[in-house]
């Protein structure tokens, strides 16, 4: 019927390409997409030409994401290693860390807890590389609300926090 169907390779004028499955003229199923302008590449599932389902996005800047996609965006569970080498594993919604997740920083710090729109928010625990531990409430990536900091020096503060500092400091 004159439509692309089965396995094939679609080359674009700018040097980008898609190689994989087609159904009734549409990119559908498993394949590889390469963007020549950015050097980014995606291997995984497609639906109606969009990244949809499980896949791996490798960006030219070193960032790598492996997990669920929904119509071109990170959505669901995944693992993101950013260009600085920090590793996040957890929930994503519309390309942002959202829900429960944990991040390991290259400096040895480790956070596990809630995220809202790419910010630490809700209850979480931060274990710092020096041995200090904060457990409590977060808002906009800062200690906010009730929490306890057990500092590596042996000093412990339990109480209210505002904008990353003990209330009243």
PyMOL commands that place a pseudoatom at each C-alpha (Angstrom):
pseudoatom trace, name=CA, resn=UNK, resi=1, chain=A, elem=C, hetatm=0, pos=[0.000, 0.000, 0.000]
pseudoatom trace, name=CA, resn=UNK, resi=2, chain=A, elem=C, hetatm=0, pos=[3.044, 2.296, -0.375]
pseudoatom trace, name=CA, resn=UNK, resi=3, chain=A, elem=C, hetatm=0, pos=[3.655, 2.660, 3.393]
pseudoatom trace, name=CA, resn=UNK, resi=4, chain=A, elem=C, hetatm=0, pos=[6.774, 1.825, 5.357]
pseudoatom trace, name=CA, resn=UNK, resi=5, chain=A, elem=C, hetatm=0, pos=[6.178, -1.460, 7.174]
pseudoatom trace, name=CA, resn=UNK, resi=6, chain=A, elem=C, hetatm=0, pos=[8.585, -3.794, 9.012]
pseudoatom trace, name=CA, resn=UNK, resi=7, chain=A, elem=C, hetatm=0, pos=[12.245, -2.972, 9.701]
pseudoatom trace, name=CA, resn=UNK, resi=8, chain=A, elem=C, hetatm=0, pos=[14.063, -0.167, 7.943]
pseudoatom trace, name=CA, resn=UNK, resi=9, chain=A, elem=C, hetatm=0, pos=[16.113, 3.001, 8.148]
pseudoatom trace, name=CA, resn=UNK, resi=10, chain=A, elem=C, hetatm=0, pos=[14.796, 6.520, 7.651]
pseudoatom trace, name=CA, resn=UNK, resi=11, chain=A, elem=C, hetatm=0, pos=[17.449, 9.129, 6.793]
pseudoatom trace, name=CA, resn=UNK, resi=12, chain=A, elem=C, hetatm=0, pos=[16.734, 12.840, 7.235]
pseudoatom trace, name=CA, resn=UNK, resi=13, chain=A, elem=C, hetatm=0, pos=[18.274, 15.723, 5.267]
pseudoatom trace, name=CA, resn=UNK, resi=14, chain=A, elem=C, hetatm=0, pos=[20.217, 17.038, 8.277]
pseudoatom trace, name=CA, resn=UNK, resi=15, chain=A, elem=C, hetatm=0, pos=[21.992, 13.696, 8.867]
pseudoatom trace, name=CA, resn=UNK, resi=16, chain=A, elem=C, hetatm=0, pos=[19.685, 12.495, 11.639]
pseudoatom trace, name=CA, resn=UNK, resi=17, chain=A, elem=C, hetatm=0, pos=[18.153, 9.052, 11.279]
pseudoatom trace, name=CA, resn=UNK, resi=18, chain=A, elem=C, hetatm=0, pos=[15.835, 6.433, 12.699]
pseudoatom trace, name=CA, resn=UNK, resi=19, chain=A, elem=C, hetatm=0, pos=[16.515, 2.725, 12.346]
pseudoatom trace, name=CA, resn=UNK, resi=20, chain=A, elem=C, hetatm=0, pos=[13.971, 0.199, 13.506]
pseudoatom trace, name=CA, resn=UNK, resi=21, chain=A, elem=C, hetatm=0, pos=[10.372, -0.908, 13.185]
pseudoatom trace, name=CA, resn=UNK, resi=22, chain=A, elem=C, hetatm=0, pos=[7.620, 0.747, 11.160]
pseudoatom trace, name=CA, resn=UNK, resi=23, chain=A, elem=C, hetatm=0, pos=[3.898, -0.029, 11.156]
pseudoatom trace, name=CA, resn=UNK, resi=24, chain=A, elem=C, hetatm=0, pos=[1.572, 1.410, 8.491]
pseudoatom trace, name=CA, resn=UNK, resi=25, chain=A, elem=C, hetatm=0, pos=[4.034, 4.207, 7.699]
pseudoatom trace, name=CA, resn=UNK, resi=26, chain=A, elem=C, hetatm=0, pos=[4.587, 5.195, 11.339]
pseudoatom trace, name=CA, resn=UNK, resi=27, chain=A, elem=C, hetatm=0, pos=[7.638, 4.752, 13.592]
pseudoatom trace, name=CA, resn=UNK, resi=28, chain=A, elem=C, hetatm=0, pos=[6.270, 2.096, 15.930]
pseudoatom trace, name=CA, resn=UNK, resi=29, chain=A, elem=C, hetatm=0, pos=[7.993, -0.537, 18.096]
pseudoatom trace, name=CA, resn=UNK, resi=30, chain=A, elem=C, hetatm=0, pos=[11.707, -0.809, 18.857]
pseudoatom trace, name=CA, resn=UNK, resi=31, chain=A, elem=C, hetatm=0, pos=[14.383, 1.274, 17.248]
pseudoatom trace, name=CA, resn=UNK, resi=32, chain=A, elem=C, hetatm=0, pos=[17.307, 3.685, 17.388]
pseudoatom trace, name=CA, resn=UNK, resi=33, chain=A, elem=C, hetatm=0, pos=[16.993, 7.439, 16.882]
pseudoatom trace, name=CA, resn=UNK, resi=34, chain=A, elem=C, hetatm=0, pos=[20.041, 9.643, 16.312]
pseudoatom trace, name=CA, resn=UNK, resi=35, chain=A, elem=C, hetatm=0, pos=[20.004, 13.464, 16.230]
pseudoatom trace, name=CA, resn=UNK, resi=36, chain=A, elem=C, hetatm=0, pos=[22.932, 14.817, 14.191]
pseudoatom trace, name=CA, resn=UNK, resi=37, chain=A, elem=C, hetatm=0, pos=[22.607, 18.408, 15.473]
pseudoatom trace, name=CA, resn=UNK, resi=38, chain=A, elem=C, hetatm=0, pos=[23.126, 17.425, 19.134]
pseudoatom trace, name=CA, resn=UNK, resi=39, chain=A, elem=C, hetatm=0, pos=[24.796, 14.003, 18.875]
pseudoatom trace, name=CA, resn=UNK, resi=40, chain=A, elem=C, hetatm=0, pos=[22.125, 12.545, 21.174]
pseudoatom trace, name=CA, resn=UNK, resi=41, chain=A, elem=C, hetatm=0, pos=[20.893, 8.979, 20.642]
pseudoatom trace, name=CA, resn=UNK, resi=42, chain=A, elem=C, hetatm=0, pos=[17.952, 6.970, 21.954]
pseudoatom trace, name=CA, resn=UNK, resi=43, chain=A, elem=C, hetatm=0, pos=[17.477, 3.214, 21.814]
pseudoatom trace, name=CA, resn=UNK, resi=44, chain=A, elem=C, hetatm=0, pos=[14.178, 1.755, 22.887]
pseudoatom trace, name=CA, resn=UNK, resi=45, chain=A, elem=C, hetatm=0, pos=[10.447, 1.738, 22.310]
pseudoatom trace, name=CA, resn=UNK, resi=46, chain=A, elem=C, hetatm=0, pos=[8.481, 4.148, 20.133]
pseudoatom trace, name=CA, resn=UNK, resi=47, chain=A, elem=C, hetatm=0, pos=[4.793, 4.839, 19.639]
pseudoatom trace, name=CA, resn=UNK, resi=48, chain=A, elem=C, hetatm=0, pos=[3.417, 7.114, 16.907]
pseudoatom trace, name=CA, resn=UNK, resi=49, chain=A, elem=C, hetatm=0, pos=[6.973, 8.350, 16.266]
pseudoatom trace, name=CA, resn=UNK, resi=50, chain=A, elem=C, hetatm=0, pos=[7.540, 9.390, 19.901]
pseudoatom trace, name=CA, resn=UNK, resi=51, chain=A, elem=C, hetatm=0, pos=[9.859, 7.939, 22.554]
pseudoatom trace, name=CA, resn=UNK, resi=52, chain=A, elem=C, hetatm=0, pos=[7.329, 5.871, 24.468]
pseudoatom trace, name=CA, resn=UNK, resi=53, chain=A, elem=C, hetatm=0, pos=[7.898, 2.899, 26.785]
pseudoatom trace, name=CA, resn=UNK, resi=54, chain=A, elem=C, hetatm=0, pos=[11.291, 1.667, 27.986]
pseudoatom trace, name=CA, resn=UNK, resi=55, chain=A, elem=C, hetatm=0, pos=[14.477, 3.113, 26.542]
pseudoatom trace, name=CA, resn=UNK, resi=56, chain=A, elem=C, hetatm=0, pos=[17.949, 4.569, 26.969]
pseudoatom trace, name=CA, resn=UNK, resi=57, chain=A, elem=C, hetatm=0, pos=[18.757, 8.198, 26.090]
pseudoatom trace, name=CA, resn=UNK, resi=58, chain=A, elem=C, hetatm=0, pos=[22.458, 8.988, 25.801]
pseudoatom trace, name=CA, resn=UNK, resi=59, chain=A, elem=C, hetatm=0, pos=[23.200, 12.686, 25.409]
pseudoatom trace, name=CA, resn=UNK, resi=60, chain=A, elem=C, hetatm=0, pos=[26.403, 14.010, 23.863]
pseudoatom trace, name=CA, resn=UNK, resi=61, chain=A, elem=C, hetatm=0, pos=[27.121, 15.996, 27.078]
pseudoatom trace, name=CA, resn=UNK, resi=62, chain=A, elem=C, hetatm=0, pos=[27.513, 12.701, 29.002]
pseudoatom trace, name=CA, resn=UNK, resi=63, chain=A, elem=C, hetatm=0, pos=[24.045, 12.579, 30.572]
pseudoatom trace, name=CA, resn=UNK, resi=64, chain=A, elem=C, hetatm=0, pos=[22.422, 9.140, 30.437]
pseudoatom trace, name=CA, resn=UNK, resi=65, chain=A, elem=C, hetatm=0, pos=[18.850, 8.145, 31.298]
pseudoatom trace, name=CA, resn=UNK, resi=66, chain=A, elem=C, hetatm=0, pos=[17.526, 4.593, 31.341]
pseudoatom trace, name=CA, resn=UNK, resi=67, chain=A, elem=C, hetatm=0, pos=[13.890, 4.000, 32.118]
pseudoatom trace, name=CA, resn=UNK, resi=68, chain=A, elem=C, hetatm=0, pos=[10.322, 4.797, 31.176]
pseudoatom trace, name=CA, resn=UNK, resi=69, chain=A, elem=C, hetatm=0, pos=[9.264, 7.423, 28.638]
pseudoatom trace, name=CA, resn=UNK, resi=70, chain=A, elem=C, hetatm=0, pos=[5.820, 8.758, 27.841]
pseudoatom trace, name=CA, resn=UNK, resi=71, chain=A, elem=C, hetatm=0, pos=[5.432, 10.581, 24.532]
pseudoatom trace, name=CA, resn=UNK, resi=72, chain=A, elem=C, hetatm=0, pos=[8.967, 11.948, 24.457]
pseudoatom trace, name=CA, resn=UNK, resi=73, chain=A, elem=C, hetatm=0, pos=[9.417, 12.715, 28.158]
pseudoatom trace, name=CA, resn=UNK, resi=74, chain=A, elem=C, hetatm=0, pos=[10.956, 10.851, 31.107]
pseudoatom trace, name=CA, resn=UNK, resi=75, chain=A, elem=C, hetatm=0, pos=[7.889, 9.548, 32.911]
pseudoatom trace, name=CA, resn=UNK, resi=76, chain=A, elem=C, hetatm=0, pos=[7.760, 6.652, 35.398]
pseudoatom trace, name=CA, resn=UNK, resi=77, chain=A, elem=C, hetatm=0, pos=[10.707, 4.869, 36.999]
pseudoatom trace, name=CA, resn=UNK, resi=78, chain=A, elem=C, hetatm=0, pos=[14.228, 5.489, 35.755]
pseudoatom trace, name=CA, resn=UNK, resi=79, chain=A, elem=C, hetatm=0, pos=[17.920, 6.033, 36.454]
pseudoatom trace, name=CA, resn=UNK, resi=80, chain=A, elem=C, hetatm=0, pos=[19.527, 9.323, 35.470]
pseudoatom trace, name=CA, resn=UNK, resi=81, chain=A, elem=C, hetatm=0, pos=[23.276, 9.926, 35.540]
pseudoatom trace, name=CA, resn=UNK, resi=82, chain=A, elem=C, hetatm=0, pos=[23.685, 13.650, 34.923]
pseudoatom trace, name=CA, resn=UNK, resi=83, chain=A, elem=C, hetatm=0, pos=[26.585, 15.338, 33.161]
pseudoatom trace, name=CA, resn=UNK, resi=84, chain=A, elem=C, hetatm=0, pos=[28.279, 15.940, 36.550]
pseudoatom trace, name=CA, resn=UNK, resi=85, chain=A, elem=C, hetatm=0, pos=[28.190, 12.225, 37.441]
pseudoatom trace, name=CA, resn=UNK, resi=86, chain=A, elem=C, hetatm=0, pos=[25.412, 12.405, 40.068]
pseudoatom trace, name=CA, resn=UNK, resi=87, chain=A, elem=C, hetatm=0, pos=[23.102, 9.352, 39.943]
pseudoatom trace, name=CA, resn=UNK, resi=88, chain=A, elem=C, hetatm=0, pos=[19.357, 9.623, 40.614]
pseudoatom trace, name=CA, resn=UNK, resi=89, chain=A, elem=C, hetatm=0, pos=[17.086, 6.580, 40.754]
pseudoatom trace, name=CA, resn=UNK, resi=90, chain=A, elem=C, hetatm=0, pos=[13.367, 6.954, 41.247]
pseudoatom trace, name=CA, resn=UNK, resi=91, chain=A, elem=C, hetatm=0, pos=[10.192, 8.446, 39.842]
pseudoatom trace, name=CA, resn=UNK, resi=92, chain=A, elem=C, hetatm=0, pos=[9.914, 10.965, 37.034]
pseudoatom trace, name=CA, resn=UNK, resi=93, chain=A, elem=C, hetatm=0, pos=[6.942, 12.970, 35.808]
pseudoatom trace, name=CA, resn=UNK, resi=94, chain=A, elem=C, hetatm=0, pos=[7.072, 15.177, 32.694]
pseudoatom trace, name=CA, resn=UNK, resi=95, chain=A, elem=C, hetatm=0, pos=[10.889, 15.015, 32.530]
pseudoatom trace, name=CA, resn=UNK, resi=96, chain=A, elem=C, hetatm=0, pos=[11.398, 16.027, 36.190]
pseudoatom trace, name=CA, resn=UNK, resi=97, chain=A, elem=C, hetatm=0, pos=[12.284, 14.063, 39.323]
pseudoatom trace, name=CA, resn=UNK, resi=98, chain=A, elem=C, hetatm=0, pos=[8.904, 13.735, 41.005]
pseudoatom trace, name=CA, resn=UNK, resi=99, chain=A, elem=C, hetatm=0, pos=[7.727, 11.280, 43.671]
pseudoatom trace, name=CA, resn=UNK, resi=100, chain=A, elem=C, hetatm=0, pos=[10.100, 9.061, 45.637]
pseudoatom trace, name=CA, resn=UNK, resi=101, chain=A, elem=C, hetatm=0, pos=[13.750, 8.739, 44.711]
pseudoatom trace, name=CA, resn=UNK, resi=102, chain=A, elem=C, hetatm=0, pos=[17.348, 8.778, 45.796]
pseudoatom trace, name=CA, resn=UNK, resi=103, chain=A, elem=C, hetatm=0, pos=[20.409, 10.570, 44.533]
pseudoatom trace, name=CA, resn=UNK, resi=104, chain=A, elem=C, hetatm=0, pos=[24.088, 9.772, 45.039]
pseudoatom trace, name=CA, resn=UNK, resi=105, chain=A, elem=C, hetatm=0, pos=[26.372, 12.767, 44.614]
pseudoatom trace, name=CA, resn=UNK, resi=106, chain=A, elem=C, hetatm=0, pos=[29.970, 12.402, 43.509]
pseudoatom trace, name=CA, resn=UNK, resi=107, chain=A, elem=C, hetatm=0, pos=[31.168, 14.045, 46.750]
pseudoatom trace, name=CA, resn=UNK, resi=108, chain=A, elem=C, hetatm=0, pos=[29.742, 11.135, 48.790]
pseudoatom trace, name=CA, resn=UNK, resi=109, chain=A, elem=C, hetatm=0, pos=[26.466, 12.769, 49.861]
pseudoatom trace, name=CA, resn=UNK, resi=110, chain=A, elem=C, hetatm=0, pos=[23.300, 10.668, 49.481]
pseudoatom trace, name=CA, resn=UNK, resi=111, chain=A, elem=C, hetatm=0, pos=[19.656, 11.816, 49.644]
pseudoatom trace, name=CA, resn=UNK, resi=112, chain=A, elem=C, hetatm=0, pos=[16.627, 9.549, 49.797]
pseudoatom trace, name=CA, resn=UNK, resi=113, chain=A, elem=C, hetatm=0, pos=[13.076, 10.859, 49.984]
pseudoatom trace, name=CA, resn=UNK, resi=114, chain=A, elem=C, hetatm=0, pos=[10.443, 12.954, 48.286]
pseudoatom trace, name=CA, resn=UNK, resi=115, chain=A, elem=C, hetatm=0, pos=[10.749, 15.079, 45.149]
pseudoatom trace, name=CA, resn=UNK, resi=116, chain=A, elem=C, hetatm=0, pos=[8.384, 17.586, 43.578]
pseudoatom trace, name=CA, resn=UNK, resi=117, chain=A, elem=C, hetatm=0, pos=[9.182, 19.182, 40.208]
pseudoatom trace, name=CA, resn=UNK, resi=118, chain=A, elem=C, hetatm=0, pos=[12.927, 18.400, 40.409]
pseudoatom trace, name=CA, resn=UNK, resi=119, chain=A, elem=C, hetatm=0, pos=[13.264, 19.685, 44.021]
pseudoatom trace, name=CA, resn=UNK, resi=120, chain=A, elem=C, hetatm=0, pos=[13.747, 17.746, 47.255]
pseudoatom trace, name=CA, resn=UNK, resi=121, chain=A, elem=C, hetatm=0, pos=[10.413, 18.158, 49.005]
pseudoatom trace, name=CA, resn=UNK, resi=122, chain=A, elem=C, hetatm=0, pos=[8.498, 16.358, 51.755]
pseudoatom trace, name=CA, resn=UNK, resi=123, chain=A, elem=C, hetatm=0, pos=[10.229, 13.892, 54.060]
pseudoatom trace, name=CA, resn=UNK, resi=124, chain=A, elem=C, hetatm=0, pos=[13.804, 12.902, 53.300]
pseudoatom trace, name=CA, resn=UNK, resi=125, chain=A, elem=C, hetatm=0, pos=[17.139, 11.776, 54.685]
pseudoatom trace, name=CA, resn=UNK, resi=126, chain=A, elem=C, hetatm=0, pos=[20.463, 13.289, 53.619]
pseudoatom trace, name=CA, resn=UNK, resi=127, chain=A, elem=C, hetatm=0, pos=[23.615, 11.407, 54.573]
pseudoatom trace, name=CA, resn=UNK, resi=128, chain=A, elem=C, hetatm=0, pos=[26.612, 13.622, 54.036]
pseudoatom trace, name=CA, resn=UNK, resi=129, chain=A, elem=C, hetatm=0, pos=[30.044, 12.376, 53.069]
pseudoatom trace, name=CA, resn=UNK, resi=130, chain=A, elem=C, hetatm=0, pos=[31.497, 13.635, 56.370]
pseudoatom trace, name=CA, resn=UNK, resi=131, chain=A, elem=C, hetatm=0, pos=[29.126, 11.383, 58.382]
pseudoatom trace, name=CA, resn=UNK, resi=132, chain=A, elem=C, hetatm=0, pos=[26.523, 14.051, 59.257]
pseudoatom trace, name=CA, resn=UNK, resi=133, chain=A, elem=C, hetatm=0, pos=[22.857, 13.047, 58.809]
pseudoatom trace, name=CA, resn=UNK, resi=134, chain=A, elem=C, hetatm=0, pos=[19.733, 15.185, 58.415]
pseudoatom trace, name=CA, resn=UNK, resi=135, chain=A, elem=C, hetatm=0, pos=[16.305, 13.550, 58.612]
pseudoatom trace, name=CA, resn=UNK, resi=136, chain=A, elem=C, hetatm=0, pos=[13.142, 15.555, 58.332]
pseudoatom trace, name=CA, resn=UNK, resi=137, chain=A, elem=C, hetatm=0, pos=[11.106, 17.846, 56.142]
pseudoatom trace, name=CA, resn=UNK, resi=138, chain=A, elem=C, hetatm=0, pos=[12.347, 19.522, 52.953]
pseudoatom trace, name=CA, resn=UNK, resi=139, chain=A, elem=C, hetatm=0, pos=[11.040, 22.296, 50.724]
pseudoatom trace, name=CA, resn=UNK, resi=140, chain=A, elem=C, hetatm=0, pos=[12.751, 23.616, 47.578]
pseudoatom trace, name=CA, resn=UNK, resi=141, chain=A, elem=C, hetatm=0, pos=[15.932, 21.577, 48.217]
pseudoatom trace, name=CA, resn=UNK, resi=142, chain=A, elem=C, hetatm=0, pos=[16.374, 23.017, 51.749]
pseudoatom trace, name=CA, resn=UNK, resi=143, chain=A, elem=C, hetatm=0, pos=[15.682, 21.758, 55.286]
pseudoatom trace, name=CA, resn=UNK, resi=144, chain=A, elem=C, hetatm=0, pos=[12.232, 23.230, 56.079]
pseudoatom trace, name=CA, resn=UNK, resi=145, chain=A, elem=C, hetatm=0, pos=[9.927, 22.131, 58.889]
pseudoatom trace, name=CA, resn=UNK, resi=146, chain=A, elem=C, hetatm=0, pos=[10.561, 19.555, 61.590]
pseudoatom trace, name=CA, resn=UNK, resi=147, chain=A, elem=C, hetatm=0, pos=[13.903, 17.784, 61.368]
pseudoatom trace, name=CA, resn=UNK, resi=148, chain=A, elem=C, hetatm=0, pos=[16.967, 16.418, 63.122]
pseudoatom trace, name=CA, resn=UNK, resi=149, chain=A, elem=C, hetatm=0, pos=[20.589, 17.065, 62.215]
pseudoatom trace, name=CA, resn=UNK, resi=150, chain=A, elem=C, hetatm=0, pos=[23.191, 14.783, 63.745]
pseudoatom trace, name=CA, resn=UNK, resi=151, chain=A, elem=C, hetatm=0, pos=[26.429, 16.554, 62.866]
pseudoatom trace, name=CA, resn=UNK, resi=152, chain=A, elem=C, hetatm=0, pos=[29.686, 14.611, 62.509]
pseudoatom trace, name=CA, resn=UNK, resi=153, chain=A, elem=C, hetatm=0, pos=[31.093, 16.667, 65.431]
pseudoatom trace, name=CA, resn=UNK, resi=154, chain=A, elem=C, hetatm=0, pos=[28.613, 14.951, 67.761]
pseudoatom trace, name=CA, resn=UNK, resi=155, chain=A, elem=C, hetatm=0, pos=[26.274, 17.952, 68.053]
pseudoatom trace, name=CA, resn=UNK, resi=156, chain=A, elem=C, hetatm=0, pos=[22.601, 17.158, 67.390]
pseudoatom trace, name=CA, resn=UNK, resi=157, chain=A, elem=C, hetatm=0, pos=[19.826, 19.654, 66.729]
pseudoatom trace, name=CA, resn=UNK, resi=158, chain=A, elem=C, hetatm=0, pos=[16.203, 18.571, 66.703]
pseudoatom trace, name=CA, resn=UNK, resi=159, chain=A, elem=C, hetatm=0, pos=[13.518, 21.127, 65.979]
pseudoatom trace, name=CA, resn=UNK, resi=160, chain=A, elem=C, hetatm=0, pos=[12.171, 23.463, 63.331]
pseudoatom trace, name=CA, resn=UNK, resi=161, chain=A, elem=C, hetatm=0, pos=[14.169, 24.467, 60.291]
pseudoatom trace, name=CA, resn=UNK, resi=162, chain=A, elem=C, hetatm=0, pos=[13.604, 27.322, 57.866]
pseudoatom trace, name=CA, resn=UNK, resi=163, chain=A, elem=C, hetatm=0, pos=[15.454, 27.771, 54.568]
pseudoatom trace, name=CA, resn=UNK, resi=164, chain=A, elem=C, hetatm=0, pos=[18.165, 25.302, 55.563]
pseudoatom trace, name=CA, resn=UNK, resi=165, chain=A, elem=C, hetatm=0, pos=[18.856, 26.776, 59.022]
pseudoatom trace, name=CA, resn=UNK, resi=166, chain=A, elem=C, hetatm=0, pos=[17.588, 25.985, 62.529]
pseudoatom trace, name=CA, resn=UNK, resi=167, chain=A, elem=C, hetatm=0, pos=[14.711, 28.336, 63.375]
pseudoatom trace, name=CA, resn=UNK, resi=168, chain=A, elem=C, hetatm=0, pos=[15.937, 31.150, 65.611]
pseudoatom trace, name=CA, resn=UNK, resi=169, chain=A, elem=C, hetatm=0, pos=[19.564, 30.920, 64.467]
for i in range(1, 169): cmd.bond("trace and resi %d" % i, "trace and resi %d" % (i + 1))
show_as sticks, trace
zoom trace
